[in-house]
Amino acid sequence: MKRIEALRAVVDATSDLPVIATCAATSRELASIEDRDNHLYLLDAMGLAVSVGTGLAQAIEGSAVLRAVVIEGDGSLLMNPGAALTAGYLRPENLVIVLLDNGVYASTASIPTHAQQLDLGRIAEAVDLKVLQVQNTEELALALRQTLSENGPWFIHARTEPGNEPGIELLLIDPVVHGDRFRRWLSQRLHA
């Protein structure tokens, strides 16, 4: 499955949930599918999506916002593997991490990541995250349904093809304006 196909499955399942997206091509592709107020694109913040998502999951626990969804890449997770350790330690039941693992740093000339030899799903299991392995969009859609209705913390390990979707425009948004848009969306949901 291509990353953009996986992102479409996430978009289809998360219209009313906060979605934290890792930087670079993943954020650009997500925005090209649908740029929503509930999407927080972590521009120039590689390695921090799981950390932000874990904190958000803790902050919204017990609220009307049922889940915090993180879209992470293998290269980004490998930049900060301690984030997964912390998520496993804190165990927020409302956290769903979707790892789009293509085995390369797709935004930087497809340089191989350590995920070509390390199984990041097994590493997530070792830190007590509930892991679902998926290989295609149908399996991903089923995994999302399960993780959005059952307590976690969840780690969906989705294998994707290397490469970026051609013709995707740069995501040239003001990070302050974008962050405020997400904050306002979340605040409305929390106080509804």
Wavefront OBJ file of the C-alpha trace (Angstrom):
o trace
v 0.000 0.000 0.000
v 1.169 3.507 -0.718
v 1.448 6.004 2.121
v -1.220 8.225 0.582
v -3.620 5.258 0.491
v -2.970 4.621 4.174
v -3.529 8.299 4.916
v -6.886 8.200 3.120
v -7.947 5.344 5.404
v -6.942 7.404 8.455
v -8.819 10.458 7.145
v -11.938 8.332 6.581
v -11.866 7.107 10.205
v -10.990 10.314 12.072
v -13.317 13.166 11.118
v -14.070 13.967 14.783
v -10.756 13.034 16.385
v -7.526 14.969 16.865
v -4.863 13.740 14.451
v -1.193 14.531 15.079
v 0.852 14.060 11.897
v 4.603 13.728 11.617
v 6.477 16.257 9.521
v 7.453 16.535 5.854
v 5.884 14.416 3.122
v 3.427 12.721 5.469
v 1.910 16.037 6.568
v 1.868 17.346 2.995
v 0.114 14.236 1.713
v -2.393 14.295 4.582
v -3.220 17.948 3.873
v -3.613 17.182 0.156
v -6.285 14.588 0.952
v -8.204 16.919 3.239
v -6.873 19.812 5.275
v -9.014 19.681 8.402
v -9.078 21.716 11.583
v -8.563 18.491 13.578
v -5.186 17.879 11.877
v -2.067 19.118 13.632
v 0.895 18.962 11.253
v 4.189 18.882 13.144
v 6.196 21.028 10.775
v 9.963 20.687 11.272
v 9.449 18.599 14.406
v 10.727 15.180 13.396
v 10.569 12.600 16.160
v 7.917 14.368 18.241
v 4.556 13.093 16.952
v 4.255 10.261 19.506
v 5.326 12.590 22.318
v 2.720 15.201 21.360
v 0.058 12.530 20.889
v 0.779 10.904 24.239
v 0.497 14.232 26.009
v -2.707 15.043 24.163
v -4.188 11.629 25.006
v -3.519 12.269 28.680
v -4.983 15.785 28.487
v -8.259 14.662 26.902
v -8.741 11.507 28.987
v -12.303 11.307 30.258
v -13.541 14.007 27.870
v -15.966 13.887 24.956
v -12.941 13.512 22.632
v -12.516 9.756 22.695
v -9.108 9.208 21.084
v -5.873 10.932 20.115
v -4.527 9.586 16.825
v -0.870 9.887 15.845
v 0.456 9.364 12.330
v 4.162 8.585 12.599
v 6.858 7.394 10.208
v 9.554 4.833 10.859
v 12.387 7.341 10.409
v 10.765 9.803 12.763
v 10.072 7.155 15.405
v 13.665 5.967 15.156
v 14.814 9.542 15.775
v 13.040 9.470 19.157
v 12.324 5.861 20.210
v 11.971 7.058 23.796
v 8.568 8.457 22.837
v 7.229 4.911 22.337
v 8.815 3.848 25.621
v 7.042 6.710 27.389
v 3.714 5.875 25.728
v 4.103 2.276 26.881
v 4.995 3.393 30.395
v 2.145 5.921 30.716
v -0.356 3.642 28.938
v -2.998 6.187 27.872
v -5.915 3.964 26.877
v -7.146 6.538 24.347
v -3.916 6.702 22.303
v -3.723 5.280 18.773
v -0.349 5.394 17.010
v -0.394 4.626 13.293
v 3.147 3.887 12.161
v 3.562 4.198 8.396
v 6.703 2.126 7.905
v 8.247 2.381 4.448
v 11.805 1.554 5.555
v 13.258 4.813 4.239
v 13.536 8.509 4.963
v 11.220 9.338 2.058
v 11.668 13.090 2.349
v 15.453 12.880 2.065
v 16.299 10.849 -1.049
v 14.867 7.567 0.334
v 17.871 6.820 2.526
v 17.199 3.472 4.290
v 16.157 3.519 7.937
v 17.022 0.921 10.560
v 13.432 -0.331 10.148
v 14.704 -2.356 7.204
v 16.338 -4.643 9.790
v 14.419 -3.847 12.991
v 10.774 -4.786 13.501
v 9.270 -1.668 15.058
v 6.061 -3.571 15.840
v 7.986 -6.025 18.022
v 9.720 -3.108 19.735
v 6.312 -1.536 20.437
v 5.085 -4.838 21.892
v 8.145 -4.941 24.143
v 7.084 -1.630 25.710
v 3.496 -2.858 26.269
v 1.733 -1.146 23.375
v -1.045 -3.229 21.799
v 0.203 -3.921 18.264
v -1.762 -4.659 15.130
v 0.203 -5.463 11.955
v -1.402 -4.384 8.661
v -0.308 -4.817 5.064
v -3.079 -3.144 3.030
v -5.807 -0.529 3.255
v -8.539 -3.037 4.107
v -6.554 -4.333 7.091
v -5.770 -0.760 8.116
v -9.450 0.224 8.009
v -10.315 -2.773 10.215
v -7.486 -1.983 12.625
v -8.635 1.634 12.899
v -12.199 0.526 13.678
v -10.895 -1.768 16.415
v -8.517 0.760 17.969
v -11.099 3.546 17.933
v -13.562 1.391 19.880
v -11.325 -0.614 22.265
v -8.944 0.662 24.919
v -5.251 0.830 24.093
v -2.677 2.214 23.927
v -2.573 1.014 20.338
v 0.225 0.800 17.808
v -0.851 0.017 14.245
v 2.224 -1.075 12.303
v 1.361 -0.391 8.674
v 3.873 -1.430 6.024
v 3.881 1.003 3.113
v 5.798 1.289 -0.132
v 8.780 3.656 -0.243
v 8.341 6.942 -2.047
v 6.292 10.096 -2.009
v 3.126 10.853 -3.943
v 4.167 12.994 -6.916
v 2.789 16.489 -7.417
v 1.987 17.230 -3.770
v 2.421 20.906 -2.964
v 4.517 22.141 -0.070
v 2.638 22.794 3.146
v 3.336 26.510 3.472
v 1.211 27.413 6.464
v 2.117 29.643 9.369
v 2.760 27.238 12.285
v 1.311 29.708 14.799
v -1.910 30.143 12.842
v -2.102 26.403 12.223
v -1.541 25.559 15.902
v -4.232 28.031 16.920
v -6.668 26.523 14.410
v -6.119 23.087 15.987
v -6.371 24.510 19.527
v -9.700 26.192 18.730
v -11.065 22.991 17.173
v -10.037 20.922 20.182
v -11.336 23.468 22.682
v -14.754 23.459 21.004
v -14.896 19.656 21.251
v -13.789 19.602 24.883
v -16.343 22.216 25.938
v -19.277 21.044 23.831
l 1 2 3 4 5 6 7 8 9 10 11 12 13 14 15 16 17 18 19 20 21 22 23 24 25 26 27 28 29 30 31 32 33 34 35 36 37 38 39 40 41 42 43 44 45 46 47 48 49 50 51 52 53 54 55 56 57 58 59 60 61 62 63 64 65 66 67 68 69 70 71 72 73 74 75 76 77 78 79 80 81 82 83 84 85 86 87 88 89 90 91 92 93 94 95 96 97 98 99 100 101 102 103 104 105 106 107 108 109 110 111 112 113 114 115 116 117 118 119 120 121 122 123 124 125 126 127 128 129 130 131 132 133 134 135 136 137 138 139 140 141 142 143 144 145 146 147 148 149 150 151 152 153 154 155 156 157 158 159 160 161 162 163 164 165 166 167 168 169 170 171 172 173 174 175 176 177 178 179 180 181 182 183 184 185 186 187 188 189 190 191 192
